[in-house]
């Protein structure tokens, strides 16, 4: 998400509303990270139990952060909403929402693979658009 902020250097006009909107995403990630990190109780941590006990809320917050990320550029006037990258973002949103709705271990295992694929695809597409991978063509 931090790379989303690089585009904000091009925003010429800021309002309090847009500034508050920009803070929603990082705020959601801070809250999500606080939720998912377990506390040490009685000298041991049951990571799997903690993950599935907090997973619904954690992934619901990640879903909100992903929706925020989908709209940050259009809200700030940096890019139109309808660009091909939104399909990857929508895939991430649906994956996070699926994890929030399900405690099935297989759903979460598939979600890990999907999120990694979405990230790798997004990074590759961005690098091609920036001309950083032109030597591979």
ABEGO torsion letter per residue (X at the ends): XAAAAAAAAABABBBAAAAAAAAAAAAAAAAAAAAABBBBBGGBBBAAAAAAAAAAAAAAAAAAAAAAAAAAAAAAGABBABBAAAAAAAAAAAAAAAAAABABAAAAAAAAAAAAAAAAAAAAAAAAAAGAAAAAX
